Amino acid sequence: MLPTAPAPIAKLLTLMESSARFARESVRRAAAEFGPAWEADFSAMLLNFYGSDAALQDAVKGYAAFVMDSMRRQKRFEQELSYPAKTYAEAAAEVYYNDDYMRRQYLPGLLLSHYLWTHHYQQIEYFKGFFLPWLQRQGVETFAEVGVGTGIYSRLALQALPALRGTGLDISPLSLEFTGAHVGSFGFGPRYALRRQDILEGDSPEQYRAVICVEVLEHLEDPVAFLVGLKKLTAPGGRLFVTAALNAAHADHIYLYRKPEEVVAQVEAAGLHLEHSFFANAYAPAKPGLPVPGALAMVLTPKA
């Protein structure tokens, strides 16, 4: 156990003893690498959103299942160097509309991974250090997040800027429900609206000066069309924070990005300009040439 771990993290480590011992090292490593800011943010999430031992135990079990499934899929990917052929409709049925899978494994596993996977939290640090300050300097009043997932990026934006209001869009009612609970557990519900919407179906009547979209592109058959949709959602003079997962085998990943340049080429094709970016691998390859999961985060502006 961490000798000076805040109470919520100490409780997490204790619960991991019975169902996810392998994950304890991830907690220690993240604490050592990211320090007090990470401890404070992670502790606040655990305390607010997983307030009871039972809820936290369920989250730990979900994370353990999420990690083991990811590891199995990644091992297969290392051997085949491709994702299994799957349509978006098939992935949506398997994951986004699968109530049991989303509640018990996918959403709690994904939320904890944002804190326990080094490249995921590095991406959050980039968001906090490079995108949120722009919102503050420019006096941005509203933002939209497309594909809210667990709601962590929306919550961080609302937490950082008390006058900010947001809208979360997603096709999955389960993600919307989870995000609403997450944002609401911090008391930000009155400043945040949730809407079930596919941005490629019809034109949105609203535009936003800030648009957030985290790890959605790899879930799609046609990421360029989706990027065009994000551009339409962005007001003139606005900015987008968009990320993509590379070489990362998950149940709902169907578009394989092997290099950051492949994502950037699609960004340009969609009429967006790359202002700044950050890339991190999850870990060092076990041997030269072996693909490892990576995260690319980009700050984009619409081209005229």
N, C-alpha and C positions, 0 to 999 in steps of 0.2 A: 504494500500500500504506500502511496505517496505520504511522506512523513507530515507534511503540512497541508494536505488536500482540504479544500473547503468541504463542508458537510455533504452537499449533494454529490460531489465527485467521490468522496469516500464511500458513500452509500452505494453508488454505482459499482465501484470496485468490489465491494462486498457481495453484491448480487451477481456480479460476473463470475465469482468463485464457483458457483454451482452450475452455470449453464453456458459460460463463454470465457473460460480461463484464458484462451488464446488472445482475447481482446484486451486483457489487462495491460499488456506491453504497449499497445497502441495508445492507451491513456497516458502512460508514463512518458512515452516518446513525445506525444503532443504537448504535454505540460513542460517538458524540458526544452522543446524547440520554440514554443510560442509564448510561454511565460504567463505573467499575471493577467494580461488582457484576455487571453484564451480562457484561463481559469474562471475569470469573472463572467464572461459571456456564456460559457458552457454551464456554469453553475446556475446562472439565472434561467437558462432554458430548462434545465432539469427541474429546478425548483418550481417554476411557474407552470410548465406544461405537463410535467410528470410529477405531480405533487405527492402522490401516494406510493407506497412501496409496491403495491400490486401493479399499478400502471407502469412504474419503472421496470419491474421484473418482466412484464410483457414486452416492453421496448427492448430489453436486453436479449430476450429470446428471439425477437424479430430480427435484431441486428445480427445475431449469430447465424440464423438461417440465411439472411441476406448475404453475408460474407461467404458462407460455405457454397452457396449457389453461384456466386460470382467467381469464386476460385475454380469451381468445376468447369464453368463456361470458359474462363480464361485459359485453362489448361488445354481444352479442346481447340481454342482459337490458336494457341501457340503451335499446335500440330497441323491444323488445316489452313491457317492464315486467312480465314474468311469467316464471316458470320453465317449461321444457318439461314438458308433462304426463307424469308418470311415477309408477308405483305403487312402494310400498316394496319389493315383491318384485323388480321390475325393477331398481331401484337397487341392491339387495343383490346380484343376479346380476352386474350390470355392474361393481360396485366390490368389495364385501366378500368375495365368493367368487371373485374374479378374481385368481388367484395372481400372474400376471405384473404386472398393473397395480398391485396392492398393494405388491409387493416393490420394483419398479423405479421407481415414480413416486409413488403416493399416500402411503405411510407415510414415506419419507425426505423427500418434499416438505413434508408436514405438519409433521414434526419441525423442520426448519430454519425453516419459516415462524413457529414460535413465538418464534424469536429475531430474525428478520429483518423481520417485519411489525410495524410500530409498535403497532398496536392489539392484536395478539396478545401482545406482551411487556408492554404496559400491563396486560393482563388477568392475566398472571402476577404482576406487581408487586402488584396488588390482592389476589390470592390469598395471596401471602406476607405482605402487610402487614395484612390484615383477617381472613382466615380461619384461617391457621395459628396466629397468636397465641392465638386462642380455644381451639383444641385444646390448646395448651400450658397455658393458665390453668386449663382445666377438667380437666386430667389425662386426656384422652381416650386410650384404649388401643388402640382398633381403629377402622378406617374401611373403607368400601367405595367403589370407583370403578366406576360403571356406564357402559359404553362407553369402554373404556380408550384407544382410539386408539393413540397412540405410547407411552403410559405416562409422559409427562412430569410430569403432575400427581401421580400416585402416587409417582413417584421424588422429587419435590420435598418431598412430605409426609414420606416416610421419611427423607430427608436432613436435614430440619429437626428432627425429633423422634426421637432414637435409640431410645426405648422403644416407639415406635408400631409396630403391625402392621396390614397391610392385605390386602384381598381385591379382586381385579380381575375384573369380570364383563363379558363381551362375547359377541356372537353370532359374531364372525369368528375362526376359528382363526388366521388370519394376524396379526390385531391382537394376539391373546393371545401368539403366538410372539414378535412384535416387542417387545411390552411386557416379556415375560419376559427377553429379551436386554438390553433397555435397563436395567431395574431391576437385573438380575444384574450388569451391567458395573460398577455402583457398589458391588457387594458386599451388596446389600440383599435378595437372593433368599430367604434363610432367614426373613425377616420378611414375606414377601409370597406370597400364594396366588392362583392364577389359575383361573378356572372359566368354562367356556362355558355361558352361561345367558341366556335371555330373561326378564327380570323380570316380564313380563306372562303368562308361562306357568307357572301354579302359584304357590303361596305359598312365599316363602323362610322357612326355619325360623329364620333369624337376623335380628337387627336391629342397627343400628350407630348410635352417637352422632354419627358424622360420615359424610355421604354426599356424594360428588363426582360431578358429571356435566357434562362439558364438551362443548358444541357437538354435542348429539345431537338436540335437539328439532326442528330444521329438517330432519332426515333422516326424519321420521315423518309418517304420514298422520293420526294422532290423538295429538298431543302431550299433551293433557289426560289421556288414559288412562295415558300413560307417567309423567306427573307424579304421578298417583295411586299408581302402582307405586313410585315413589321415596319417596313419603310412607310407604307401608307398610313400606319397608325401613328407615325411620328410627326409632330408639328414642325413647320419650318424653323430652323435654328436649333432643333432639338438634338438629343444624343441618345444612343442606344448602348446598353451593356448586354452583350450577347456572348454566350460560351458554347463550346462543343467538346464532347468527349472523343478521344482518339484511341484506337486500338483497345477498346474496352468492351469486352463481351458481357452483355446483360440480356435478360429475357426480351427486352423491348428495344434493343439496339439493332437497327436493320440497315442503316447507311454507314458503311465503313470509311472513316477518315484515317488515313495512314500517316499523313504529314500535315502540319499546320498550313502549309501553302495551299493545300486542297480546299481548306475552309475559306481562306482569304480569296481564292479565285472565285468561289461562289458568292462571297460578299460583294466583290466587284461586279460580277455578272448581274446582281440584283439591284445595282444602282446605289450602292452604299460605299462609303469611303472609310478605310481603316485609319483611325487617328493614332491608336496606341494598342498594344497587346501585351499579354503575359502568358507564358507557357511553362508548364511543369509536368514532369513525369512522376508517376506514383512511387516508383522505386527504380533502382538500377537494374538493368537486365542481368539475368543469371549467366548469360553468355552472349558474346557479340552477335548482333543481328537479331536477337530475339525481341519481338515487339512487346512493349509494356504499355499499360494504360497511361494516357496523358490528358491534361485539361488545358484548353486554350480559351482565354478570356480576352474579349475585344471591346474597345470603345469605338463606336462607329458614328458617322454622321451621314445623313442623306445627301446624295449628289443632287445638284440643281436639275 
